[in-house]
Amino acid sequence: MPAKPHILILMTDQQRADCLSGAGHPVLRTPNLDRIAAEGVRFANAVTTCPLCMPARASFVSGLYCHNHGMWANSGRLPADDETFFHRLRSADYYTGYIGKSHFYEHRPGDHLRNHEDYMHARGIDFVHETTGPWATAKTASYLSDYWGLERWQAYQADYQRRRGNPWATWPSPLSVEDFPDSYVGRRAVEFLSSYDGGQPICLFVSFGGPHEPFDAPGEYASMYNPKRCPPAIPPEPTDGLPAAAEAYVASRWHFLRDRQAVPPVRANYYGKISLIDGWVGRILDALTARGWLDDTLVVFWSDHGEMAGDHGRLFKSVFYESALRVPLLLRWPGQIPPGQVRPHLAQTIDVFDTLLEAAGCQPSARSFGKSLLPAARDASAPLRQAAFSEVAWSDGSAGRQESALTTMVCTGRYKYAVNHAGEPLLLFDLREDPHEQNNLLAGGDCTELREQLDRSIYEWLLQTQVCL
């Protein structure tokens, strides 16, 4: 057993917290992800710091919120030498690796990700085998497009051109299961674990591009789930009586689903993409077992944000409804975390930063706003957070409006409250009494005192989380 544990971080893109059979999903089957939870801990109330890809990933690797690192959209890049947990682990003698979609910088048309490996190395990553996410794969070259060759890549591009403008399209991918991007990422991870011959403990980050839309599960995964058996979507909540800003937020048409009949096929295809990844998670765990490393490895599974999947009449993310905000968060570390635990604690994705440093015996970061999950994972009575916070640059998109505004959310466990950049309230839900978010408390009654308390918590959080890069 190495002096420090190996670390394996498994990530999906756009997976909802409820999309685990071990979390009670009535249709979806994820036996390998369930195994991680059954042999470790599932944090049932994990909240992303931002329901959008690049900002959420920047927060995860830095331990910072969006208002700290300044990344609000899927564009730009952070300074190469800005501290990540990769830097800290590498200084603790870890060999760090990254396979799959990083999205730490913008993936541009006509580019090849090999051109950015110096940047990835500067971010603290020794071994880099980077791919793009689903949509970027149609325009940006990587090891994945090199593997496909021109004919398969062109077939992929032609298929995505057909899907553009039709986000609820659910026909199968033209690629075989073996050639599908998530299979490629999983296979490369297995190969890395099977062949690594260095003497250092490893920290390997494996990042799948799915189940992010489009809904293009390949082969048998496209028909694995019957749309008629998929759970129904949560309907849109009423807007009567809401303040103007709240009504605009709730009734916006950005990523709004035009046809509710499209929801079951979308969900069935989405579940198929998750099941494909789950199969590769099993193979990756098998590769660790074959090396004799599985019980000497801290395994972390998470996703950057969720997917609306028809809930509240919407697709995709970038809003503060539970379906986009809550993410799966699983930890497995035999001998250190008792098996079969479910924790109700509020957790944030940035908490993994401090968790990894503690597991590796590193000193805490002076900048990170994460909190190690290990005390709560080991002891249900250990405190973690009183509130969780999230931020995103949200665009109304209706009536020709194009402006973006920063929006902020606080969740206390019972109450969820969101405001825009001007401090105007957008959402206020009592999640204990209204878990499906059908009764926006801003629409009626006197909630002034509650709003003042939640406004104060946001203000105090902003004051307490100021850093300079």
N, C-alpha and C positions, 0 to 999 in steps of 0.2 A: 504493500500500500504506500503510495507517495506521501511525503510529509504534508502536502496540501492536497485537497480533493481535486480531481478533474472537474471541470465545469462544462456543462452542455446546455446551451440556450436554444430552445426550439421556438420558432415564431411563425405564426400565420398572419396574413394580412386581411383585416376586415372580418374577423370571426366574433360573433356575438357570445356573450357570457353563457347564455342558455343553450348554446349549441354543443352540448356534451351529453351523451346518454347518461353519464354518471351524475349530471346535474338535474336529471329528471326529464330530459327531452322525450316526448312520446313516440317519436319516429326515428330520429337520427341515431346511428350506432357508431360509437367511437371507442372500441375496446382498448386500444393502446393508450390513448389519452386517459381513459378511465383507470388504466393500470397505474399510470404515474400518480394520479390522485389517490388511488386505493393504497398505494405503497408510500404515500406521503401526505400532503395537505392540499386542499383546495380553498383558496380565499374566495368566498362566494359573493363578496361585495367589492370587487376591484374596479377602479375607475381610471380611465385614461386621462392623462393631463391635457390631451387635445384630440378631438374626434376627427383628425386629419393626418394623413400618412407622415410626411416629412417632419412636421413639428413634433408629433408624438415620438418618432424615432430619435430626434435630436434630444428630447427630454430624457428618454430611456437611457441613452449612453452617457449623458452628462449629469443627471440628477437635478436638472434645472427645469423651471417652468418656461413657457413661451415668452413671458415678459422679461425673463432673464436672458435667454439665449437669442431672442429677437427673430426667430424663424416662425413666420405665421402662415406661410403658404408652401405649396409644392414647387418651390423655386429657390435659387441661391444655394449657398453652402456656408457652414460655419468655418471659422479659422481652423486650419489643419492641426495646429498645435493646441487647440482648446482641449482642456482635460476631459478624457473619457475614462470609463472603468477599464478599457483595454490598456491605457497608459499605466494605470495603477497596478493592474495584474502583471503586465510585462515587467514592471520594476520589481515585482515579487517573484520573478523567475518563471512566470508562465509563458508558454508558447501560445500565441493568440491566433485564431483563424476565423475567417468569415466565408461562408458559402451561401450564395443566393442573393436575394434582393436586399441591398442596404438602403438605398434612397436617402443617403446622407447628402446628396447633391443632385441637381436637376439632370435628368436623363434627356439629352437633346437629340433631335433628328440628325441622322448622318454621322453620329459620333460612335466610337467604340469604347466600351468601359475599360479596356486595357489602358487607354490613355490616362486614366485617373488612378492607377494603382499606386503611384507615388503619394497621392493625397490619402488614400486608404492606409498606406503604411504609416504616414505621418499621424494618422488618427489612432495609432497604437496597435495596428493589426499586422501580424507577421505574414500569415498565409492568406492570400486573397483569391477567391474564385467567384467573381461577382456576376450576377445576372440582373436583368431588368424585371419590372412588374409586368402584368399582362398587357396593358395598353402600350407602354413604352417599348415592349418587345417588338411591336410592329414597325418601329421607326428607328430604334437604337440597337447597334450591334453589340454582341457580348460573346462569351464562351458558348452560350446557348445557341445563338445563331450560327456560330462556327460549327458546332456539332451537327446542326440540322443540315447545313449546306443550302445552296440557293433554292432548290426546288421546294423543299419543305418550308423554308422561310417565306417564300412567295405565297405558298398555299395559306400559311398563317396570316400573312398580310391581307390577302384577298378576303379571307373570312372576316377579319376585323373591320375591313372597309364596309362589308355588308352589315355588320352590327352597329356601326357608328350611327348615332341618331335613333337607335332602337334598343334602348338599354334593357328592355324586358325580353329580348330575343333569347331563346333557350335551346336552339338546336345544338347537337353535339359538335365538339371540335373536329376539324378535319384531320387532326393528328391522332396517332395511336396513343394508347395509354402509356406505352414505353417512352414515346417521344414528347409527351406533354411536359410543359415547363416544371411542374411540381415533381414529376418523376425524375427529371434531370437533376434537380436540386437534391432530392433524397438520395439518389444513386451516388452523386459526388460526395455527399456526407458519409455514406457507408464506405466508400473507397478511401476517404481520408482516414477514418477511424481504423480501418483494416490495415493501412499501410504506414501509419505514423510510427517512426522509429527513433524519435528524439528522447532524451532522458528527462525532459521537463514535464511538469504537469501541463495539461492543455486547457484552454478556454476556447471552445468551438461554438460559434454562433451560426445556426442553420436557419435561414430565413426563406420560407416558402412565399411565393407570390399569390397563392390562392388562400381562401376562396374569394378574393377580390373579384368584382365583376370585370368583364362580362360573364354571363352565366353559360359557360362553354365546357362543361365537364365532358371528358372524352369517353368513348367506348361504352362499356357496361355501366360506368358511373353516371352517365347521362340518364339512364333508365332505372337506376338502382332504387329510387324512391318514387312511390306513386303519388302524384300531385293530389289526388282525392283524399289521401290520408294525412296530408300535411296540416299542422295546426293552423287555424285561421289567423288572419292578421288583426291586430288591434285597430279599431276604426279611428278616424280623425275625431278629435275632441271638438265640442262646440266652441264657437268664437263669440257668441252673443255676450255682450256686456263687457268685453275685454277693453282695456286701454288701447289706444291706437297702435303703439309700438308692439304690444303683445299680439294684437290681432294680425299685424303684418307678419310677425314671426311665425305664428301658427298657420296662417293661411297662405304663406309663400308657396310659389310653384317651382322652386328650384329642386330638381330631382323628384318632382311630384309624380306619382303614379297615375296615369290617365285611365287605366282600365283595371279595375279590381279583379277581373277574371284572370289577369296575367299573374296574380300573386302565387297561386299554387304551383304552376310550372317553374316560376322563379325560385321558390323555396326548394322544390325537389332537386333542381339542378345545383343550387347552392349547397345542399346537404351532400350531394354526390361529390362535389369538389372537396368538402371537408373529409369525407370518408376515404378518398384517394390519399390525402395527406396523412390521415390516421394510419393507413397501411404502411406508409414510409416511416412514420414514427416507430412502428413496431420493428421494422428492419434496422433502423438506427439503434434502437435498444438492443437488438440481437447482436449487432456489431460490437457494442460495448461488452456484452456478455461473452462473446467469443474471445475478446482480449483479456477477460477477467477483470474488467474495470467497472462494471455496472454498479457494484455496491461501494465503490470508491469515488463515485461521481455525484456531484450536485446537479440535478436536472431541473431546469426552469422552463416552463411553457407559458407563453403569453401571446397576446395579439395587440396590435397598435390601437385598434378601435373596433366598434361593432358594425353592423349592417342593419338598416331599417327593414329591408325585406318585406315591404308592403305595410308595415306598422305606421299608423297615423297617415296613411295614404302616400308614403314616401319610399324611395329607394336610397341606398348608399348611406352617407354619414353627414358630418359637419354640423349636426344639431345636438341638443342636449337631452333628447329623449333617451330612456334607458337602453333601448335597442342599439343605439349608436355609441352610448357612453360606457356601458359596462363591458368588461372583457374577461375572458378566462385567465386565471393566474394559478398555476400549479407548481409545487415544489416537491421534489423527492430527494432525500439524502439519508440513506439507511444508517442507523446508529446515532443520527443527529436530530432527525425529525420523526416523531412517532407516526406509524402508518394509519391510514383511514380517517384522517382528521378533516373536518370542514370548519372553517373559521368564519364567523359572521362579521369580523372586524372590517371597517372601512380601510381599504388599501389603495395605493396609487401605483401606477406603473413605474414611477421614478424610485419606488422603494426597493426595486431589484438592485439598483446601483449600490446602495449601502449593504444590502444582503450579501452581494458577491464579495465586497471588501471584507466584511466580517468573516465570511466562510474561508477566505484565503489568508486570514491573519494580517490584513493590511490595516493601517491606521485609518480612521474615518476621514472623509474628505471635508475640508474646511468650507467648501462651497455647496455641496449637495444638500438639497432640501428633502431627500428621501429619508426613510426610516427603515432600519433593518427589519425584515419580516421574521427573522429567526426566533426572537423571543416569543412572539405570538404563535408561530408555528409549533413551538415546543410546549407552550403553556397557554391554554385557552383564557386564563385569567390575566395574562400580560396585556397591558394597554398598547394601542398602536396610534390611531388617529381619532380625534373628535369630529373632524370634518375633512372632506375631500374637495379639491378644487379642479376646475378645468377651464380652458380658454380656447377660443377659436375665432378666426376672422370669418364672419358670416356675411354672405351676400343675399339680400332679399330676392333679387332676380325677377320680381314682378313689376308690372306696369312700366316697363322700360328702365327701371332703376338698376344701375350698375355699381353703385358705391358699395364698398365693403366696410364693415364696422367690427371692432373688437367686441366680443361678448364674453362674459364671465359667468361661471356657475359655481355654486357651493351646494354640497350635499351633506347634511348632518346625520344621515342614516334614516331619519324620519322625513325631513323636509328637503326638497330640492328647489333652488331658487336661482334664476338667471336674470342678468341685466345686460343692457347694451352699453356702449362706450359713454353715453350721456347719463348713465345711471337709471334709465327708464326700465321698469320691470318687464320681463318677457314671459317667464314661467314661474309658477309657484304651485307645487304639488305636495300633498301629504301622502308619501309613498306607503305609509303603513295602512292608511284607509283606502288609498286609491293607487294600487301598484301598477295599473295599466294607464295611468295618467289621462284620465277622462274628465277630470274636474279641476280646471285651472282656477285656483282660489282667488286670482286677481279679478275674476269676473263678477264676484258678488261678495257681500258681507264685509266686515271691517277686519282687515288683516294688517292694519298699520303697525301695530306693535310687533308682530312677527316679522314683517318686512324690515323694520328698523333693526331688529336683532340680526337678521341675515345680512343686511347692508353693512352693519358694523363688523361682522365676521369677515366679509370680503375686504373691507378697508383695512382691518388689522392684519389680515394675511398679506395684502400688498405691501404694507409697511414692513412686515417681518421678513419678506422674501426679496429684498433688494440686494443685488450684487453687481459688480463691474466685471466684465469679461477681461 
